[in-house]
Amino acid sequence: MIDESLRVLEYLKIRQLLSRYALTELGQERALQLSPLAGADAVTESQQRITEMTILLERGESLPLQGAADLGPVFQELRIDGSVLSAEILLKLAMVVDAAHRCQGFLQNLETPALGELAGKLTRLPEVKKAIHRCINARGEIVDGASYELQEIREQSRNLRERVRTRLERLLAADGMAHAFQERYVTQRNGRYVIPVRADHRGMVKGFVHDESASGQTLFIEPAFVLEENNRLQSLLRQEKREEERILRELTQRVRENLEALRSNQEVLADLDLVAAAGRFARACGGVAPALAEKPLLELRQARHPLLMFTADGAARPNPPVPIDLFLGEKNDTLIISGPNTGGKSVAVKTAGLLLLMARSGLFIPCHPDSRLFLFPKIFADIGDEQSIEADLSTFSGHLQRMKMILEEAGDDSLVLLDEAGTGTDPSEGGALAMAFLDSLRAKKAKVILSTHLNLLKSYAFLNEGVENAAVEFDAETLQPTYRLHYGLPGASNAFSIARLLGLPGDVLARAAGYLGQEERAGFDLVETLNRKRWEMEQEAAAIRADSEETRRNRERSRLLLEQQEQQKEEILSRMLAEGRQRVRETEKELKRLFSEASANPSDTRRQATLKGEVNALRKGLEDLGREPSAGLSPEEIRPGQLLRLRGLDQEAEVVAVHGKEVELILNGKRLKLPLNRLERGTKIRPSCRRSGEKRIRSRVTRETACTELKLVGQRIDDALPLLQRFLDDALLHGLEEISVIHGSGEGVLRRAIRDYLGREREVKSFFSADPAHGGDNVTIIRFTG
């Protein structure tokens, strides 16, 4: 990778932006040192880590990196033999050990294998942490309990200081001594306790002068009677300092013994903070992990330049850049982008290069998830600021030197990015040189994206297979660029339109048009005509898409309406079935009453005749409920307005329309659809429901016409339960007392589902397995009575 390409593509700014999302100095430094990774495996590993990190961030979780500080200077100091770390530095080091411990525990308890693998490289140093925390408190001070000797020394010092202060305070409070003191307090000078004595009363206090005030009117005197105690205090202080140094030296040695583990931990913590920063950055810019292609190509969909999404201080811009599509390598090896100034040509070229560099670094990039790219090992860029390029020899020479270097180093693994190729000299000569340069690059099988104003380069795409034009869109109505890319046609420079927009006088524009040659004018007119045609076609396509969307919405509305009708139909059928069951129960109850009354009064012939009539009427009602569907009912004989009877129920519905084997009806003011086999002719054409030869009247009719066994072996539960419900309904309508369901054994899942369902049915009085001779647990017997 060439440093100049990193610079002109503004990769260094991406580093700075990324560092803003790091939580520690370690992470910030790692972000500022970011560079493209060596290969696809390293990129894939980074993408996996960032993916897991973004999941954690979306759940509101973050790495416990508190205390993870940069220990680089500490490691340098430890290289020096005999060096001793201060208590503050040792405390800082213990906090880093704590951070490593917390991060490892945090990630190993989550389903984040890639991050967990990275955290697994951390070394826990519990003994180092324990030793430091035992000796040093949170303020960076060595505690009394760091050693027995230190505790004894400090205890003696405290007692002796208290005794000295007490004796001096007694002197300050003595009668007749008040006028000798400037103020009454005990202080220290040079580590020795003294009192402030007025200079003109020095003779009243015997002792040694250690200091005086700025005015000379106050002397700080150590009275002679505390001389020995002060000396003893100084001795204890020296002992304390020696013991503290011994403790620090011992802790430093323990740290030095674990130096490599500490250095490794710092590297891993820096990597973790970098991954966390990359995750936050990805969320801020809408970044995704692009798919990695195995052959040289670039398919960036809805790509945005990341630096245009943020302000200089890292805040999100209110108006993000317009996304563009960049395609290279599948059908074309060279992409030539043309169009007006400020239309986004340079931004498009830079976007391709910068997003590729970010992907090579393992970062997410702002584009559509369906994007994919090849990790070009070599990226060359010759990018110049249009507004600062001057048409002189030195600028042109600089471009030539850069192009010469690219030609020497580019190959089939290279992506070459050129902004305003061929500028800085005569357009004809510059265009010819640029085309020859493209010929050489294409011969080396390098991929190329370039922007240009030159007509020679625009025509190059028409003359060479594998080269494609793309135009930055210019709105002919508003005379403003839209920043979108359109493939297949070159873009017009629109110099006259922009000049008109900027208020250039009309006569100047007219004279300028006159200076154009006939061929040049024809070329410009052709490009503008083609672009206008393209715009018109896009408008038509947009209208077609809008019509298609309206059609889709209409289909969706129809589907919802159909579902609503089906739901209403089910509700009506359920209610009708419930009413039918109730009628069966009431009729059976009334028949039993009548038979009981008839048995009780056998001699009353008039009453017997009346009862017989009532029984016949009730039996006829039951026969109507159990009536089979009429044979021969076909769609051809059904007409709108006709009344049809719902099979098994004493209700009729009016026909609205016939749809093949389904009939649309109105029942009780609601519309529903039923299959033909659920319908029969209305009351005016009532088919006979009695089978020929049937003479004996039963309390439950048409039993021989009903099925008493249902086979559900091999059915899924979702399919089996509706069949079971229909089977139960038919059995009740036909007055059956006992039925059976064959479901098999298997793992028993279907059997349990069926029996759970039967347990919720009020009409089912009992159910149990058949006896072994008739299937055992493979069959469930269902009874409706007794």
C-alpha positions in Angstrom: 0.0 0.0 0.0 1.4 3.4 -1.0 1.4 6.1 1.7 0.5 8.8 -0.8 -2.7 6.9 -1.7 -3.6 6.7 1.9 -3.1 10.4 2.2 -5.0 11.5 -0.9 -7.9 9.2 -0.1 -8.1 10.8 3.4 -7.6 7.5 5.2 -5.8 9.4 8.0 -9.0 11.3 8.7 -10.8 8.0 9.1 -8.3 7.0 11.8 -8.9 10.3 13.6 -12.6 9.9 13.4 -12.4 6.3 14.6 -10.2 7.3 17.6 -13.1 9.6 18.9 -15.1 6.4 19.6 -12.4 4.8 21.8 -12.8 4.8 25.5 -9.1 4.6 26.5 -5.8 6.1 25.5 -4.8 2.6 24.4 -7.8 2.4 22.0 -7.2 5.9 20.7 -3.6 5.2 20.0 -4.5 1.9 18.3 -7.1 3.6 16.1 -4.5 6.3 15.1 -2.1 3.5 14.1 -4.7 1.6 12.1 -3.6 0.2 8.7 -4.9 -2.2 6.1 -4.7 -5.9 7.2 -2.6 -8.5 5.5 -5.3 -10.8 4.0 -8.9 -11.9 3.9 -8.6 -14.1 7.0 -7.6 -11.2 9.1 -10.4 -9.1 7.6 -13.0 -11.8 8.3 -11.8 -12.1 11.9 -12.1 -8.4 12.4 -15.6 -8.4 10.9 -16.7 -11.2 13.2 -15.5 -9.3 16.2 -17.2 -6.1 15.2 -20.4 -7.9 14.4 -20.5 -9.4 17.9 -19.6 -6.0 19.4 -22.4 -4.2 17.7 -24.8 -6.8 19.1 -23.6 -6.1 22.6 -23.9 -2.3 21.9 -27.4 -2.7 20.7 -28.3 -4.5 23.9 -26.8 -1.6 25.9 -23.8 -3.5 27.0 -20.2 -2.4 26.8 -16.7 -3.6 27.8 -15.7 -2.9 31.4 -12.5 -1.1 30.3 -12.3 1.3 33.3 -8.8 1.6 34.5 -7.2 0.3 31.2 -4.3 2.8 31.0 -1.2 3.0 28.8 1.6 1.3 30.7 4.2 1.9 27.9 6.4 4.3 30.0 6.1 1.9 33.0 7.4 -1.0 30.9 10.4 1.2 29.8 11.2 2.0 33.4 11.0 -1.7 34.4 13.8 -2.4 31.9 16.2 -0.4 34.1 17.9 -2.6 36.7 17.1 -1.6 40.2 14.3 0.8 39.3 11.5 1.0 41.8 7.9 2.0 40.8 6.0 4.5 42.9 2.9 3.7 44.8 0.8 5.7 42.3 2.2 3.8 39.3 1.7 0.4 41.1 -1.9 1.4 41.7 -2.4 2.3 38.1 -0.9 -1.0 37.1 -3.2 -2.9 39.4 -6.2 -1.1 37.8 -5.0 -2.4 34.4 -4.8 -5.9 35.8 -8.4 -5.4 37.2 -9.6 -4.3 33.7 -8.1 -7.4 32.1 -9.8 -9.6 34.7 -13.2 -7.9 34.2 -13.1 -8.0 30.4 -12.2 -11.7 30.3 -14.9 -12.6 32.7 -17.5 -10.4 30.9 -16.8 -11.8 27.4 -16.5 -15.5 28.5 -20.0 -15.4 29.9 -21.5 -14.2 26.6 -22.2 -15.9 23.3 -19.5 -14.0 21.5 -17.0 -16.6 20.2 -14.7 -14.2 18.3 -14.5 -11.7 21.1 -14.2 -14.5 23.6 -11.2 -15.9 21.7 -9.5 -12.5 21.9 -10.3 -12.1 25.6 -8.9 -15.6 26.1 -5.5 -14.2 25.4 -5.7 -12.1 28.5 -3.7 -13.4 31.5 -5.2 -13.1 34.9 -2.7 -12.0 37.5 -4.6 -12.4 40.8 -1.4 -12.5 43.0 0.0 -9.3 41.6 -3.4 -7.5 42.0 -3.8 -8.9 45.5 -0.3 -7.9 46.6 -0.7 -4.3 45.3 -4.1 -3.8 46.8 -3.0 -5.2 50.1 -0.2 -2.6 50.3 -1.7 0.5 48.5 -5.0 2.1 49.0 -7.3 3.8 46.4 -5.5 7.2 47.0 -2.1 5.7 46.0 -0.8 5.6 49.6 1.0 2.8 51.3 -1.2 1.5 54.1 -0.1 0.7 57.6 -0.8 -2.9 57.2 1.6 -3.3 54.3 4.1 -4.8 56.8 4.3 -5.5 60.5 7.4 -3.3 60.7 5.7 -0.3 59.0 2.7 -0.6 61.2 5.0 -0.5 64.4 7.0 2.5 63.1 3.9 4.5 62.3 2.3 3.7 65.6 5.3 5.0 67.5 5.5 8.1 65.3 1.8 8.9 66.0 2.2 8.5 69.7 5.4 10.6 69.8 3.9 13.4 67.7 0.9 13.5 70.0 3.2 13.8 73.0 5.2 16.6 71.4 2.1 18.6 70.4 0.6 18.2 73.8 3.7 19.6 75.6 4.0 22.5 73.1 0.3 23.4 73.4 0.7 23.4 77.2 3.5 26.0 76.8 1.3 28.1 74.6 -1.4 28.1 77.2 0.8 28.8 80.2 0.0 31.9 82.3 2.2 34.9 81.7 3.3 33.6 78.3 0.5 35.0 76.1 2.4 38.2 75.2 5.4 36.1 74.0 3.6 34.5 71.1 2.4 36.0 67.8 -0.3 33.3 67.5 -1.0 30.3 69.6 -0.5 27.2 67.4 1.9 24.4 66.8 3.5 23.9 63.3 6.5 22.3 61.6 9.6 23.5 60.0 12.1 21.1 58.4 10.1 18.2 59.8 10.4 19.4 63.4 7.6 20.8 65.6 8.0 24.5 66.5 5.9 27.4 67.9 5.7 31.1 66.6 7.5 33.4 69.1 7.6 37.2 68.8 11.1 38.3 67.9 11.2 40.9 70.7 10.3 38.1 73.3 12.8 35.5 72.0 14.5 35.2 75.4 11.3 33.9 77.0 11.6 30.5 75.1 14.8 28.6 75.2 15.4 26.6 72.1 16.6 26.6 68.5 15.3 29.0 65.7 14.4 27.1 62.5 12.7 29.9 60.5 11.3 33.4 60.7 8.5 35.2 59.1 8.9 37.4 56.0 8.7 40.5 58.2 11.2 39.1 60.7 8.8 39.8 63.6 8.0 36.1 64.2 10.6 33.4 65.0 9.7 29.7 64.7 11.5 28.1 67.7 11.9 24.5 68.7 11.9 24.6 72.5 14.8 22.7 74.0 12.6 20.5 76.1 11.2 18.7 72.9 14.6 18.5 71.2 15.1 14.8 71.9 11.5 13.9 71.0 11.9 15.7 67.6 15.1 13.9 67.0 13.4 10.6 67.7 10.6 11.6 65.3 13.1 12.3 62.5 14.7 8.9 63.2 11.3 7.2 62.9 10.5 9.0 59.7 13.7 7.7 58.2 12.9 4.2 59.3 9.4 4.6 57.8 10.8 5.7 54.4 13.2 2.8 54.3 10.4 0.3 55.0 8.2 1.9 52.4 11.0 1.7 49.8 11.5 -2.0 50.7 7.8 -2.7 50.2 7.8 -0.8 46.8 10.9 -2.7 45.7 9.3 -6.0 46.6 6.1 -5.1 44.7 8.1 -3.9 41.7 10.0 -7.1 41.6 6.7 -9.0 41.5 5.5 -6.9 38.6 8.8 -7.3 36.8 8.5 -11.1 37.0 5.1 -10.8 35.1 6.2 -8.1 32.7 5.5 -10.1 29.5 2.0 -11.0 30.6 1.3 -7.4 31.5 2.6 -6.2 28.1 0.5 -8.9 26.3 -2.6 -7.8 28.4 -2.2 -4.2 27.3 -2.1 -5.2 23.7 -5.3 -7.2 24.0 -7.0 -4.4 25.9 -6.0 -2.0 23.2 -7.4 -4.4 20.5 -10.7 -4.8 22.5 -11.1 -1.0 22.8 -10.4 -0.7 19.1 -13.1 -3.3 18.3 -15.5 -1.4 20.6 -14.7 1.9 18.8 -15.2 0.3 15.4 -18.6 -1.0 16.6 -19.7 2.4 17.7 -18.4 4.0 14.5 -20.3 1.4 12.5 -23.5 2.2 14.3 -22.9 5.9 13.8 -22.4 5.7 10.0 -24.8 2.8 9.3 -21.8 0.6 8.4 -22.1 -3.1 7.4 -19.6 -5.9 6.8 -19.4 -6.2 3.0 -19.1 -9.7 1.4 -15.6 -10.5 0.3 -15.3 -11.6 -3.4 -12.6 -14.0 -4.6 -12.1 -12.3 -7.9 -11.3 -8.6 -8.6 -14.5 -6.7 -8.5 -16.3 -3.9 -6.7 -20.1 -3.8 -6.1 -20.8 -1.0 -3.7 -24.6 -0.4 -3.4 -25.9 2.7 -1.8 -22.4 3.7 -0.7 -21.7 6.9 1.1 -18.5 8.8 1.7 -18.0 8.4 5.5 -16.2 11.7 6.0 -19.2 13.6 4.4 -21.5 12.1 7.1 -19.8 13.9 10.0 -18.6 17.4 10.9 -15.0 18.3 11.7 -15.7 17.6 15.4 -17.2 14.2 14.7 -20.9 15.1 15.0 -23.4 13.6 12.5 -24.4 16.0 9.7 -28.1 16.7 9.5 -28.0 16.1 5.7 -26.0 13.0 4.9 -24.5 12.5 1.4 -26.6 11.0 -1.4 -25.8 7.2 -1.7 -24.3 6.0 -5.0 -23.8 2.6 -6.7 -20.3 1.7 -7.8 -19.8 -1.3 -10.0 -16.5 -2.5 -11.5 -15.1 -5.8 -12.5 -18.0 -8.1 -13.3 -18.8 -6.8 -16.8 -16.3 -3.9 -17.0 -12.7 -3.4 -15.9 -12.7 0.3 -16.3 -15.3 2.9 -15.2 -15.2 6.4 -16.6 -17.3 8.9 -14.6 -18.2 12.2 -16.3 -20.5 15.1 -15.7 -20.6 18.8 -14.5 -18.3 20.4 -11.9 -19.5 20.0 -8.3 -21.6 17.1 -9.5 -19.8 14.5 -7.4 -17.3 12.9 -9.8 -14.3 13.2 -7.4 -16.4 12.2 -4.4 -17.4 9.0 -6.3 -13.8 8.1 -7.1 -12.7 8.8 -3.5 -15.7 6.9 -2.0 -14.6 3.8 -3.9 -11.0 4.0 -2.7 -11.8 5.0 0.9 -14.4 2.3 1.5 -12.0 -0.3 0.0 -9.3 0.9 2.4 -11.7 0.7 5.3 -12.8 -2.8 4.4 -9.1 -3.8 4.0 -8.7 -2.6 7.6 -11.5 -4.8 8.9 -13.9 -2.0 9.4 -17.6 -1.8 8.5 -18.4 0.5 5.6 -21.5 2.7 5.0 -23.3 0.8 2.2 -26.1 -1.7 1.5 -25.6 -5.2 3.1 -25.7 -6.8 -0.4 -22.4 -5.0 -1.3 -19.3 -7.1 -2.0 -15.8 -6.3 -2.9 -12.4 -7.8 -3.6 -9.6 -6.9 -1.2 -7.2 -5.4 -3.8 -3.7 -5.8 -2.4 -2.6 -2.6 -4.3 -4.5 0.6 -4.5 -3.1 3.5 -6.4 -4.7 7.0 -6.4 -3.9 10.2 -8.3 -6.4 12.6 -6.8 -6.2 16.3 -7.2 -8.5 19.1 -5.9 -10.2 20.6 -9.0 -10.3 24.0 -7.5 -6.6 24.1 -6.8 -5.2 22.6 -9.9 -3.6 25.1 -12.2 -2.9 24.5 -15.9 0.9 24.8 -15.7 3.8 22.5 -16.5 4.7 21.8 -12.9 1.2 20.5 -12.0 1.1 18.4 -15.2 4.6 17.1 -14.6 3.5 16.0 -11.1 0.7 14.0 -12.6 3.0 12.4 -15.2 5.4 11.3 -12.5 2.6 9.8 -10.5 1.2 8.0 -13.6 4.7 6.7 -14.4 5.1 5.2 -11.0 1.6 3.6 -11.2 2.4 2.0 -14.5 5.6 0.5 -13.1 3.9 -1.1 -10.1 0.3 -1.9 -11.1 -0.8 -5.4 -12.0 -3.8 -7.7 -12.1 -4.2 -7.3 -8.3 -4.4 -3.5 -8.5 -7.2 -0.8 -8.4 -6.2 2.5 -9.9 -8.2 5.7 -9.1 -7.7 8.7 -11.2 -9.4 12.1 -10.7 -9.6 14.4 -13.7 -7.3 12.3 -15.8 -5.5 14.2 -18.6 -5.9 17.6 -17.1 -3.1 20.2 -16.7 -2.3 20.5 -20.4 -4.0 20.8 -23.8 -7.3 18.8 -23.6 -6.5 16.9 -26.9 -3.0 15.9 -25.8 -4.0 15.3 -22.3 -6.9 13.1 -23.4 -4.7 11.1 -25.8 -2.1 10.5 -23.0 -4.9 9.4 -20.6 -6.2 6.9 -23.2 -2.8 5.5 -23.8 -2.3 5.2 -20.1 -5.6 3.3 -19.8 -4.5 1.0 -22.6 -1.4 0.1 -20.7 -3.3 -0.4 -17.4 -5.9 -2.6 -19.0 -3.1 -4.7 -20.7 -1.8 -5.3 -17.1 -5.4 -6.4 -16.2 -5.6 -3.6 -13.5 -9.1 -2.2 -12.6 -9.5 1.5 -13.1 -12.0 4.1 -12.0 -11.5 7.7 -13.3 -13.3 10.9 -13.6 -13.0 13.3 -16.5 -14.4 16.2 -18.4 -12.7 15.2 -21.7 -14.8 14.1 -24.6 -11.9 11.9 -25.8 -12.2 9.8 -22.7 -16.0 9.7 -22.8 -15.7 8.3 -26.3 -13.1 5.8 -25.1 -15.8 3.8 -23.4 -17.8 3.4 -26.7 -14.8 2.2 -28.6 -13.4 -0.4 -26.1 -15.2 -3.4 -24.7 -15.0 -3.7 -20.9 -15.0 0.1 -20.4 -18.2 1.7 -19.2 -19.4 5.3 -18.9 -21.2 6.6 -15.9 -22.7 10.1 -15.5 -23.3 12.1 -12.4 -26.9 13.2 -12.8 -27.7 16.8 -13.5 -31.3 18.0 -13.1 -32.2 19.8 -16.3 -35.2 21.5 -14.7 -33.4 22.9 -11.6 -29.9 23.1 -13.2 -28.6 21.5 -10.0 -26.6 18.3 -9.6 -28.3 15.4 -7.8 -25.1 13.5 -7.1 -26.5 10.2 -8.3 -24.7 8.0 -10.8 -26.2 6.6 -14.0 -24.5 3.9 -16.0 -24.3 3.5 -19.8 -24.0 7.1 -20.9 -21.4 9.9 -20.5 -22.3 13.0 -18.5 -22.5 16.4 -20.0 -20.3 19.1 -18.5 -23.2 21.5 -18.6 -20.8 24.4 -18.6 -23.3 26.7 -20.4 -26.1 25.7 -18.0 -24.1 26.4 -14.9 -22.8 29.7 -16.4 -26.4 30.7 -17.0 -27.4 29.7 -13.5 -24.5 31.8 -12.1 -25.8 34.8 -14.0 -23.3 35.1 -16.8 -24.7 37.6 -19.4 -26.6 36.1 -22.3 -24.6 37.8 -25.0 -21.4 36.3 -23.6 -23.0 32.8 -23.6 -24.2 33.3 -27.2 -20.7 34.3 -28.3 -19.2 31.3 -26.5 -21.6 29.0 -28.3 -20.5 30.6 -31.6 -16.9 29.7 -30.9 -17.8 26.0 -30.7 -17.2 24.1 -33.9 -20.1 22.4 -35.6 -18.9 18.9 -34.6 -18.4 19.9 -31.0 -21.8 21.5 -30.8 -23.3 18.3 -32.3 -21.4 16.2 -29.8 -22.6 18.3 -26.9 -26.2 18.2 -28.2 -26.1 14.5 -28.6 -24.9 13.9 -25.1 -27.6 16.3 -23.7 -30.3 14.6 -25.8 -29.3 11.2 -24.7 -29.3 12.2 -21.0 -32.7 13.9 -21.4 -34.0 10.7 -23.0 -32.6 8.7 -20.1 -34.3 11.0 -17.7 -37.6 10.6 -19.5 -37.2 6.8 -19.5 -36.5 6.9 -15.8 -39.6 9.0 -15.2 -41.7 6.4 -17.1 -40.1 3.6 -15.2 -40.9 5.4 -11.9 -44.5 5.7 -13.1 -44.7 2.0 -13.9 -43.2 1.1 -10.6 -45.8 3.3 -8.9 -48.6 1.5 -10.9 -47.2 -1.8 -9.9 -47.1 -0.7 -6.3 -50.8 0.3 -6.5 -51.6 -3.0 -8.0 -49.8 -4.8 -5.2 -51.7 -2.7 -2.6 -55.0 -3.6 -4.3 -54.1 -7.3 -4.2 -53.3 -7.0 -0.6 -56.6 -5.3 0.1 -58.4 -8.1 -1.8 -56.6 -10.7 0.2 -57.5 -9.1 3.5 -61.1 -8.8 2.4 -61.2 -12.5 1.5 -59.7 -13.4 4.8 -62.3 -11.4 6.5 -65.0 -13.2 4.6 -63.5 -16.6 5.4 -63.5 -15.6 9.1 -67.1 -14.6 8.9 -68.0 -17.8 7.2 -66.3 -19.9 9.9 -68.1 -17.9 12.6 -71.5 -18.5 10.9 -70.8 -22.2 10.4 -69.7 -22.6 14.0 -72.8 -20.9 15.3 -75.0 -23.0 13.0 -73.3 -26.2 14.0 -73.8 -25.3 17.7 -77.5 -24.6 17.0 -77.8 -27.9 15.2 -76.2 -29.8 18.1 -78.6 -28.1 20.5 -81.6 -29.0 18.4 -80.4 -32.7 18.4 -80.1 -32.7 22.2 -83.5 -31.0 22.7 -85.2 -33.4 20.2 -83.8 -36.5 21.8 -84.9 -35.2 25.2 -88.4 -34.5 23.9 -88.6 -38.0 22.3 -87.7 -39.7 25.5 -90.4 -37.7 27.3 -93.0 -38.6 24.7 -92.0 -42.3 24.8 -92.1 -42.3 28.6 -95.6 -40.7 28.5 -96.8 -43.2 26.0 -95.6 -46.1 28.1 -97.3 -44.7 31.1 -100.8 -44.4 29.4 -101.1 -47.4 27.0 -104.9 -47.5 27.2 -105.5 -43.9 26.2 -105.9 -44.3 22.4 -106.6 -40.7 21.7 -103.5 -39.6 23.6 -101.5 -42.3 21.9 -102.5 -41.0 18.5 -101.5 -37.4 19.5 -98.2 -38.6 20.8 -97.6 -40.6 17.6 -98.1 -37.5 15.6 -95.6 -35.5 17.7 -93.0 -38.3 17.5 -93.3 -38.4 13.7 -92.8 -34.7 13.5 -89.7 -34.8 15.8 -88.3 -37.7 13.8 -88.8 -35.8 10.6 -86.9 -32.9 12.1 -84.0 -35.2 13.0 -84.1 -36.6 9.4 -83.7 -33.1 8.1 -80.7 -32.6 10.3 -79.1 -35.8 9.1 -80.0 -35.4 5.4 -77.2 -36.3 3.0 -76.2 -33.9 0.3 -78.4 -34.1 -2.7 -77.0 -36.1 -5.5 -76.4 -34.3 -8.8 -76.2 -30.7 -7.5 -74.0 -29.1 -10.1 -72.8 -25.5 -10.8 -74.9 -25.4 -14.0 -78.2 -25.7 -12.2 -77.5 -23.0 -9.6 -78.6 -19.4 -10.4 -78.2 -16.1 -8.5 -81.2 -15.5 -6.3 -81.8 -19.2 -5.8 -82.3 -20.5 -2.2 -80.0 -23.4 -1.1 -80.1 -25.3 2.1 -77.0 -25.8 4.2 -76.4 -29.4 4.7 -77.4 -30.6 8.2 -79.0 -27.3 9.2 -82.5 -26.0 8.9 -81.4 -22.7 7.3 -81.4 -21.5 3.7 -79.1 -18.9 2.0 -79.5 -16.9 -1.1 -77.1 -17.5 -4.0 -75.0 -14.5 -5.1 -72.6 -16.1 -7.5 -71.1 -19.5 -8.5 -67.3 -19.9 -8.7 -66.6 -23.4 -10.0 -67.2 -25.8 -7.1 -67.8 -23.0 -4.7 -70.9 -20.9 -4.2 -71.1 -17.4 -2.8 -74.1 -16.9 -0.5 -75.8 -14.4 1.7 -76.9 -15.8 5.1 -78.4 -13.6 7.8 -77.1 -10.5 6.0 -73.5 -11.8 5.8 -71.6 -13.0 2.7 -69.8 -16.4 2.7 -68.4 -19.0 0.3 -69.2 -22.8 0.7 -68.2 -25.8 -1.4 -71.0 -27.6 -3.3 -70.8 -30.7 -1.2 -71.9 -28.6 1.9 -75.2 -27.5 0.1 -78.4 -29.0 -1.2 -81.5 -27.8 -2.9 -83.9 -25.5 -1.0 -87.2 -26.4 0.6 -89.2 -26.3 -2.7 -87.1 -29.2 -4.1 -86.5 -31.4 -1.0 -84.8 -34.6 -1.9 -85.6 -37.8 0.0 -83.2 -38.4 2.8 -84.5 -41.9 3.6 -82.6 -44.8 2.1 -84.7 -47.4 0.2 -85.8 -50.3 2.3 -85.4 -48.3 5.6 -88.6 -48.8 7.6 -87.7 -48.9 11.3 -87.9 -45.5 13.0 -85.0 -44.8 15.4 -84.4 -42.2 18.0 -81.2 -41.3 16.2 -81.6 -41.3 12.4 -79.3 -42.1 9.5 -76.7 -43.8 11.7 -75.8 -46.3 9.0 -74.9 -43.4 6.7 -72.3 -41.9 9.1 -68.7 -43.0 9.4 -67.7 -44.3 12.9 -63.9 -44.4 12.4 -61.3 -41.8 11.5 -57.8 -42.6 10.4 -55.1 -40.0 11.2 -52.0 -42.1 11.1 -49.0 -40.1 9.7 -50.9 -36.7 9.9 -49.3 -33.5 11.3 -51.0 -32.1 14.4 -52.0 -28.9 12.5 -53.7 -31.0 9.8 -55.2 -33.7 12.1 -57.1 -31.5 14.6 -59.4 -29.8 12.0 -60.2 -33.3 10.6 -61.0 -34.5 14.1 -63.3 -31.5 14.7 -65.2 -32.2 11.5 -65.5 -35.9 12.4 -66.9 -35.0 15.9 -69.5 -32.6 14.3 -70.6 -35.3 11.8 -70.9 -37.9 14.6 -73.1 -35.6 16.7 -75.3 -34.6 13.8 -75.8 -38.3 13.0 -76.5 -39.2 16.6 -73.7 -41.6 17.0 -72.9 -42.7 20.6 -69.4 -44.1 20.1 -66.7 -43.5 17.5 -63.0 -44.3 17.2 -59.9 -42.5 16.0 -56.8 -44.4 14.7 -53.7 -42.3 15.3 -50.9 -44.9 15.7 -48.3 -44.8 18.4 -45.0 -43.4 17.2 -43.6 -41.1 19.8 -47.1 -40.4 21.1 -47.2 -36.8 20.1 -50.3 -37.0 17.9 -52.1 -39.2 20.5 -51.5 -36.6 23.2 -52.6 -33.8 21.0 -55.8 -35.6 20.1 -56.6 -36.5 23.7 -55.8 -32.9 24.9 -58.3 -31.7 22.3 -61.0 -34.2 23.4 -60.6 -33.2 27.0 -61.7 -29.6 26.1 -64.8 -30.7 24.1 -68.0 -30.5 26.3 -69.9 -33.0 24.1 -67.3 -35.7 24.7 -68.2 -37.6 27.9 -65.3 -40.0 27.9 -62.4 -41.3 25.8 -59.9 -44.2 26.3 -57.6 -46.6 24.5 -59.1 -49.5 22.6 -58.6 -53.0 24.0 -55.4 -54.7 22.8 -57.3 -56.9 20.4 -58.6 -53.8 18.6 -55.5 -51.6 18.5 -54.7 -50.7 22.1 -53.0 -47.4 22.5 -52.9 -46.9 18.7 -56.7 -46.3 18.8 -58.8 -43.9 21.0 -62.5 -44.7 21.6 -64.8 -41.7 22.1 -68.2 -41.8 23.7 -70.8 -39.1 23.7 -73.2 -40.6 26.2 -73.0 -42.7 29.4 
